[in-house]
Amino acid sequence: MFRLTELSTVGYRAFPGRLDLELRPLTLLYGRNNAGKSAVLRLLPILADSVADAATSPFDIGRVAGSGTSFLDVPARAGEAAPLKQVTLTLVWTDADEQRCHDAFILKYIDEANQTIVASYRCSSPVAVTCDMAAQPWPDHETYRVSVGGDGSGDQTIRPRFSGLVPAADSALPAALGGLRERLLRLRGQIQWLHSVRGRWPRLVTKTGRRFVLLDADGANAAEAVLTNPTVFDDVAAWYARPEIGRRLERIDAAVGQPIYRLLLNPSSGPLRDIDLLDTGEGMIQVLPVLVAAALARARGDAGILAVEEPESHLHANAQQALADHLCEIAAGASAPTIVVETHSRVLMLGVQLALAEGRLPPERVRAYWIDQESTGESIATPVDFDRHGRPLGGWPQAAFDEDQALARRLLDQQLQGGAFG
């Protein structure tokens, strides 16, 4: 049984060169604004949509990029040169024996057909026969020449059908394509994306009878999800009850005899009661979908993938540390899901480093990426690992978090010049 452990692209948005993203239980994306962090993280929901039953393209960006965009907005552009109209995508899978399988695609837009196709595919693995497949030139672009084993003896011509990136079930297809289909189908219902602006839920929450595996991208159905799953409720309530937060999550009937509820977040002690979660401040509201999505990902085990933008949004530093502790606890657990976080929070990073130093998180369970853009406009993602003391093992730019120190020095200089300490 394979699980997705790495994504690679060539020619994707601001990354004309090779972009490698290893998916560890806790994967942190850092960088300045407009460096490409969101583009990297959103590869995961794009992949989710591309393997969905309703996929409209092998690289389906409609939900992620919004209306008015197309595949032609994806390939990187170099100077004044015409865009290549193609992106290379490689998925790396690892099984329980640490054997790896590579599925490499070239996805290309065909002008004459007004269609994005799988232009080529290659499967390579030490436990499977190598398979190469290449589309013929237009107008025969839906016909593929397939070579199995690499010696030419098994060459054949086929016309596979694709639902997005997933080859349709067909006994006439090579076994390697059946293996690809099985791996991609494992991703369905496993990739959760939460974008940075998360929505509010109704004050009166109606339980509709749905059981949630994933939330909407804005997290607006998180309140219903936490009400319908006792395990998720307990997980979320435990975070709010942490000493740094000091609140008790409660649910009460809002209409006798009807499945309508309110979510309260009351102080752990004292006279104040009946405080609706929606009245507790933006930080406590914005973090609820993150907590619910993390609990649902933990329930899915190592097949689960959570991609979340700015999970620390509107949280005070002490709550950011509590969130870092929570994510580290999930990442350190047995059959941990993959949590990919795009963040600017220095506190979140320090919380992860502290978990490493205190032995609560093994170093091999976490990786950070510093994403930066050069003067040419090209973005680069630099991987950073940590030792067991939480120290970065190279790759981390010296100036990554210099801004706050520089401001503190400027303030101190002004205070000294003004005699504030005299």
C-alpha positions in Angstrom: 0.0 0.0 0.0 1.6 3.2 -1.2 1.3 6.7 0.3 2.2 10.0 -1.3 5.5 11.3 0.1 6.8 13.8 -2.5 5.6 16.1 -5.2 7.9 17.5 -7.9 7.2 20.0 -10.8 9.0 21.6 -13.6 7.7 24.8 -15.2 5.0 25.5 -12.6 4.1 29.2 -12.0 7.1 31.1 -10.6 9.1 27.8 -10.4 10.5 27.3 -14.0 13.1 25.0 -12.6 12.6 21.8 -10.6 10.5 22.2 -7.4 10.7 19.3 -4.9 8.3 19.1 -2.0 8.8 16.3 0.4 5.7 15.6 2.4 6.6 14.8 6.0 4.1 14.6 8.9 4.7 18.3 9.6 5.9 20.3 6.6 6.3 24.1 7.0 6.4 26.6 4.2 8.0 30.0 5.0 9.0 33.0 2.9 8.2 36.6 2.2 5.0 37.8 0.4 4.8 37.0 -3.3 7.6 34.4 -3.1 5.4 31.5 -4.1 4.4 29.8 -0.8 0.7 29.6 -1.7 1.5 28.3 -5.2 3.5 25.4 -3.6 0.8 24.6 -1.0 -2.0 24.7 -3.6 -0.4 21.9 -5.6 -2.1 19.6 -3.1 -5.7 20.8 -3.7 -5.0 21.0 -7.4 -3.9 17.4 -7.2 -7.1 16.5 -5.2 -9.3 18.1 -7.9 -7.3 16.5 -10.7 -8.0 13.0 -9.3 -11.7 13.7 -8.4 -14.5 11.9 -10.1 -15.7 15.2 -11.5 -12.2 16.4 -12.7 -12.3 18.4 -15.9 -8.5 18.4 -16.6 -5.5 16.4 -15.6 -4.3 19.6 -13.9 -7.6 21.0 -12.6 -7.1 24.5 -11.2 -10.7 25.7 -11.4 -11.5 25.6 -7.7 -8.1 26.7 -6.5 -7.4 29.5 -8.9 -10.9 30.8 -9.3 -13.1 31.7 -12.3 -11.4 33.1 -15.4 -8.3 31.0 -15.1 -7.1 28.1 -17.2 -4.2 25.7 -17.5 -2.5 28.3 -19.7 -2.1 30.5 -16.5 0.0 27.7 -14.9 3.2 27.2 -16.9 6.1 29.4 -16.0 7.1 32.1 -18.4 10.7 32.9 -19.2 11.3 36.5 -20.3 9.6 37.4 -23.5 9.6 33.8 -24.7 6.2 32.2 -25.5 5.0 29.9 -22.8 5.7 26.2 -23.2 2.1 25.3 -22.4 3.2 22.3 -20.4 4.0 21.4 -16.8 5.9 18.3 -15.6 4.4 16.7 -12.5 6.0 13.8 -10.6 4.4 12.0 -7.7 6.6 9.9 -5.4 5.0 7.1 -3.4 6.4 5.0 -0.5 5.2 1.7 0.8 5.5 0.1 4.2 8.9 -1.4 3.2 10.2 2.1 2.2 10.1 1.1 -1.5 9.5 4.1 -3.7 7.4 4.4 -6.9 7.6 7.4 -9.3 4.8 8.5 -11.5 6.0 11.2 -13.9 3.6 13.1 -16.2 4.0 15.8 -18.8 0.7 17.7 -18.9 0.3 19.8 -22.1 -2.2 22.1 -23.7 -3.0 21.3 -27.3 -4.1 24.4 -29.2 -5.9 22.6 -32.0 -8.0 20.5 -29.6 -8.5 23.3 -27.0 -7.6 20.6 -24.5 -5.1 19.8 -21.8 -3.8 16.2 -22.0 -1.4 13.8 -20.4 1.3 14.1 -23.1 3.5 11.5 -21.6 3.7 9.3 -18.5 6.5 7.2 -17.0 6.2 4.8 -14.1 9.5 3.6 -12.5 9.8 1.5 -9.4 12.1 -1.2 -8.0 9.0 -3.3 -7.4 7.3 -2.8 -10.7 8.0 -3.0 -14.4 8.9 0.4 -16.0 6.2 1.8 -18.3 6.5 4.6 -20.8 3.5 6.2 -22.5 3.6 9.0 -25.0 0.7 10.7 -26.9 0.9 11.0 -30.6 0.9 14.4 -32.3 -2.4 16.1 -33.0 -4.9 15.0 -34.3 -4.0 11.6 -32.9 -3.3 13.1 -29.5 -5.6 10.6 -27.7 -3.6 7.7 -29.0 -0.6 6.6 -27.0 2.4 4.5 -27.8 3.2 2.4 -24.8 6.5 0.6 -24.0 6.6 -1.8 -21.0 9.8 -3.1 -19.6 12.0 -0.8 -21.7 13.2 -3.4 -24.2 10.7 -2.6 -26.9 9.2 -6.1 -26.9 6.0 -5.0 -25.3 5.3 -1.9 -27.4 1.7 -1.3 -28.2 -0.7 1.4 -29.3 -3.7 2.2 -27.0 -6.4 4.8 -26.6 -6.9 5.2 -22.8 -9.6 7.3 -21.3 -8.8 9.7 -18.5 -11.0 11.2 -15.8 -8.7 14.1 -15.0 -5.4 12.5 -14.2 -6.9 9.1 -13.5 -6.9 6.4 -16.2 -10.3 4.8 -16.6 -10.6 1.1 -15.6 -10.0 -1.0 -18.7 -8.7 -4.5 -18.7 -7.0 -3.8 -22.1 -4.6 -1.3 -20.5 -1.1 -2.3 -19.3 -0.9 -3.4 -15.7 1.2 -0.3 -14.9 -1.7 1.9 -15.7 -3.9 -0.1 -13.4 -1.3 0.5 -10.6 -1.4 4.2 -11.3 -5.1 4.2 -11.1 -5.1 2.5 -7.8 -2.5 4.9 -6.3 -4.4 8.0 -7.5 -7.7 6.7 -6.3 -6.2 6.4 -2.8 -6.0 10.2 -2.8 -9.7 10.8 -3.3 -11.3 12.1 -0.1 -7.9 12.3 1.6 -6.6 15.8 0.8 -8.0 18.7 2.8 -7.3 22.3 1.8 -8.1 25.3 4.0 -7.4 28.7 2.6 -6.3 31.7 4.7 -9.7 33.4 4.9 -12.0 31.1 6.7 -15.7 31.7 6.9 -18.1 32.0 9.8 -20.9 29.5 10.5 -24.5 30.2 11.4 -25.1 31.0 15.1 -27.7 28.3 15.1 -26.1 25.1 13.6 -28.3 22.5 12.1 -27.1 18.9 12.1 -28.1 17.7 8.6 -27.1 14.0 9.1 -23.9 14.3 7.1 -20.7 12.7 8.3 -17.7 14.7 7.4 -14.4 13.5 6.1 -13.3 16.8 4.6 -14.4 20.4 5.2 -15.1 23.1 2.6 -12.0 25.1 1.7 -13.3 28.1 3.8 -14.1 25.9 6.8 -17.6 27.3 7.1 -19.0 23.8 7.8 -16.5 23.2 10.7 -19.2 23.9 13.3 -21.5 21.1 12.0 -18.5 18.8 11.6 -17.4 19.2 15.2 -21.0 18.6 16.4 -21.5 15.4 14.5 -18.3 13.6 15.5 -17.7 13.0 19.3 -14.0 12.2 18.7 -13.4 15.4 16.8 -15.4 17.3 19.4 -13.2 16.0 22.2 -10.0 16.7 20.2 -11.0 20.3 19.6 -12.3 20.8 23.1 -9.0 19.6 24.5 -7.1 22.3 22.6 -9.4 25.1 23.8 -9.0 23.8 27.4 -5.2 24.1 27.3 -3.8 26.4 30.0 -2.8 29.0 27.3 -6.4 29.3 26.1 -8.4 28.4 29.3 -11.8 27.9 27.6 -14.4 25.1 27.7 -16.1 24.2 24.4 -19.7 23.3 24.9 -22.7 22.4 22.8 -26.3 23.1 23.8 -29.7 22.4 22.3 -31.1 25.5 20.7 -34.5 24.1 19.8 -36.2 21.4 21.8 -36.9 18.3 19.6 -34.9 19.7 16.6 -31.3 19.0 15.6 -30.3 22.7 16.1 -27.4 23.6 18.4 -25.1 26.4 19.5 -21.4 26.2 20.1 -20.3 28.0 23.2 -16.8 28.8 24.4 -17.0 29.6 28.1 -14.2 30.4 30.6 -13.0 27.4 32.5 -14.1 29.1 35.7 -16.0 32.1 36.9 -19.5 33.4 36.5 -19.5 34.2 32.8 -21.6 31.6 30.8 -23.5 31.2 27.6 -20.8 32.9 25.5 -21.2 31.9 21.8 -18.0 30.9 20.1 -18.8 33.5 17.4 -18.5 36.2 20.1 -15.1 35.2 21.4 -12.9 37.0 18.9 -11.6 36.3 15.4 -8.6 34.2 16.5 -10.8 31.6 18.3 -13.2 31.6 15.4 -10.5 31.3 12.6 -8.7 28.4 14.4 -11.8 26.2 14.8 -11.7 24.9 11.1 -8.0 24.2 11.5 -8.6 22.2 14.7 -11.5 20.3 13.1 -9.5 19.6 9.9 -6.5 18.4 11.9 -8.7 16.0 13.9 -10.3 14.6 10.7 -6.8 14.2 9.1 -5.6 12.4 12.2 -8.6 10.0 12.0 -7.7 9.2 8.3 -4.2 8.1 9.4 -1.1 8.3 7.2 -3.2 8.5 4.1 -4.6 11.9 5.3 -3.2 15.1 4.0 -4.0 18.6 5.4 -2.9 21.7 3.5 -3.7 24.9 5.5 -2.8 28.5 4.8 -1.9 30.7 7.8 -3.4 28.5 10.6 -2.2 31.0 13.1 -4.5 33.8 11.7 -5.5 36.3 14.3 -4.1 34.2 17.2 -2.0 35.8 20.0 1.5 34.4 20.4 0.6 32.1 23.3 -2.2 30.6 21.3 0.2 30.2 18.3 2.5 28.2 20.6 -0.4 26.0 21.7 -1.3 25.4 18.1 2.3 24.5 17.3 2.3 22.0 20.2 -1.0 20.5 18.9 0.4 20.0 15.4 3.6 18.5 16.7 1.6 16.1 18.8 -0.3 14.9 15.8 2.8 14.7 13.7 4.6 12.6 16.3 1.8 10.1 16.6 1.5 6.6 15.1 0.2 6.6 11.5 0.5 10.4 11.5 -1.2 12.3 8.6 0.7 14.8 6.5 0.2 18.4 7.6 1.5 21.1 5.3 1.4 24.6 6.7 2.0 27.9 4.9 2.8 30.5 7.6 4.7 33.6 8.5 4.6 32.9 12.2 8.0 32.9 13.9 6.3 31.7 17.1 5.0 28.6 15.3 8.5 27.8 14.2 9.9 28.3 17.7 7.2 26.0 19.0 8.2 23.3 16.6 11.9 23.8 17.5 11.0 23.5 21.2 9.1 20.3 20.6 12.2 18.9 18.8 14.5 20.0 21.6 12.2 18.5 24.3 12.0 15.2 22.4 8.3 15.5 21.7 8.8 15.4 17.9 11.4 13.2 16.1 13.5 15.3 13.7 12.7 13.0 10.8 9.0 13.9 11.1 9.4 17.6 10.2 10.8 19.6 7.3 10.7 23.3 6.6 11.1 25.1 3.3 12.3 28.6 2.8 10.7 30.0 -0.4 12.3 33.0 -1.9 12.1 34.9 -5.2 15.3 36.0 -7.0 15.6 39.3 -8.9 14.7 37.5 -12.1 11.3 36.6 -10.7 12.2 32.9 -10.4 11.2 31.3 -7.1 13.3 28.6 -5.3 12.3 26.4 -2.4 15.2 25.5 -0.1 14.6 22.5 2.2 15.7 22.8 5.8 16.0 19.9 8.3 16.5 20.1 12.0 18.6 18.2 14.5 17.3 16.7 17.8 18.0 20.1 19.5 15.8 22.0 17.1 18.7 23.6 15.3 18.4 24.0 11.5 20.8 21.9 9.6 21.9 24.3 6.9 19.8 25.9 4.1 18.0 28.3 6.4 18.9 31.9 5.2 20.6 34.0 7.8 18.2 36.9 7.1 15.0 34.8 7.2 13.8 36.4 10.4 16.1 39.4 10.7 13.3 41.9 10.2 12.0 41.8 13.9 15.6 42.0 15.2 16.4 44.9 12.9 13.3 46.8 14.2 14.3 46.1 17.8 17.8 47.4 17.1 16.4 50.6 15.5 14.1 51.2 18.4 16.9 50.7 20.9 19.1 53.1 18.9 16.4 55.7 19.1 15.8 55.2 22.8 19.5 55.5 23.5 19.8 58.6 21.4 16.9 60.1 23.2 18.2 59.4 26.6 15.4 57.0 27.5 17.8 55.0 29.7 19.6 58.0 31.2 
